[in-house]
């Protein structure tokens, strides 16, 4: 018997307590084909990519969230209801999603995250994933637009260290800032942040990231020289 790569899962909405069902991808199913330098995974079966179902959307009130979203307080719940729920026309994103539908869900989650004033690194992660989805659609303009936004929020996160005490380390934040800077053609900025990684006092704890930073630092300098020659 062939097992489906997806299954239906029921959630209770943290905002309105409505029960809704959404599709999830089985943990054992996705097979990685490639991982890009900014950690975007290309799966062997992109039609059933976990990225498509990362965001849960309540069909009743429109609240969009992920497993990493911070819990709602009474105040943030009131804000979600006022800014989203009262304007929401009940509809479901609980079935098999296209990339376009997944992007709508992410954008709704980004709006909810903004209303809740979640930490910058969480918002940056959502923006980065939208950039990845546009990359998979070969929409370079929208990809760059969201990578730029993700870059700015990762920089804000680094400036105030709002990632402290989470799974996101300072070295990983520095790497993402450097790599997104490189991808957005801010070569001098990229070199600055990659250099911070190499000289970081905790570099020996994350050798894999440090090695990637050294390689991207070299690639950035080559890209910069090529650009200077073209000019």
VENDATA-V525370 format. One record per pair of residues at least 4 apart in sequence whose C-alpha atoms are under 7 Angstrom apart, sorted by the first residue. I is the first residue (numbers start at 1). J is the second residue. If there is no record, write none. Layout:
# VENDATA-V525370
i j
I J
I J
This chain:
# VENDATA-V525370
i j
5 25
5 26
5 29
6 23
6 24
6 25
6 26
7 23
7 24
7 25
7 26
8 21
8 22
8 23
8 24
9 21
9 22
9 23
9 24
10 19
10 20
10 21
10 22
11 19
11 20
11 21
12 17
12 18
12 19
12 20
13 17
13 18
13 19
13 58
14 72
15 63
15 77
16 61
18 60
20 58
20 59
21 94
22 94
22 95
23 53
23 94
23 95
23 96
24 53
25 48
25 50
30 43
30 49
31 43
31 44
32 41
32 42
32 43
32 44
33 42
33 43
33 44
34 41
34 42
34 43
35 39
35 40
35 41
35 42
36 40
36 41
38 176
38 179
40 132
43 49
45 49
50 54
52 97
52 99
52 102
53 102
54 66
55 64
55 65
55 66
55 105
55 106
55 109
56 64
56 65
56 66
57 62
57 63
57 64
57 65
57 93
57 105
58 62
58 63
58 64
59 90
59 91
59 92
60 90
61 85
61 88
61 90
62 84
62 85
62 88
63 112
64 105
64 108
64 109
64 112
65 69
65 109
72 76
72 77
73 77
74 78
75 79
76 80
76 116
77 81
78 82
79 83
79 115
80 84
80 85
80 112
81 85
81 86
82 86
84 88
97 101
97 102
98 102
99 103
99 133
100 104
101 105
102 106
103 107
103 130
104 108
105 109
106 110
106 126
106 130
107 111
108 112
109 113
110 114
110 123
110 126
111 115
112 116
113 117
113 118
113 123
114 118
118 122
118 123
119 123
119 162
120 124
120 153
120 154
120 156
120 157
121 125
121 153
121 154
121 157
121 163
122 126
123 127
124 128
124 150
124 153
124 154
125 129
125 150
126 130
127 131
127 146
127 147
127 149
127 150
128 132
128 146
128 147
128 150
129 133
130 134
130 146
131 135
131 142
131 143
131 144
131 146
131 147
132 136
132 143
133 137
134 138
134 139
134 142
134 143
135 139
135 140
135 143
139 143
140 144
141 145
142 146
143 147
144 148
144 184
145 149
146 150
147 151
147 180
148 152
148 184
149 153
150 154
151 155
151 177
151 180
151 181
152 156
153 157
154 158
154 173
154 177
155 159
155 177
156 160
157 161
157 162
157 163
158 173
163 168
168 172
169 173
170 174
171 175
171 197
172 176
173 177
174 178
174 193
174 197
175 179
175 193
175 194
175 213
176 180
177 181
177 193
178 182
178 190
178 191
178 193
178 194
179 183
179 190
180 184
181 185
181 186
181 187
181 189
181 190
182 186
182 187
182 190
182 220
186 190
187 191
187 220
187 224
188 192
189 193
190 194
191 195
191 217
191 220
192 196
193 197
194 198
194 213
194 217
195 199
196 200
197 203
197 210
197 213
198 203
198 210
203 207
203 210
206 210
207 211
208 212
209 213
210 214
211 215
212 216
213 217
214 218
215 219
216 220
217 221
218 222
219 223
220 224
221 225
222 226
223 227
224 228
225 229
226 230
227 231
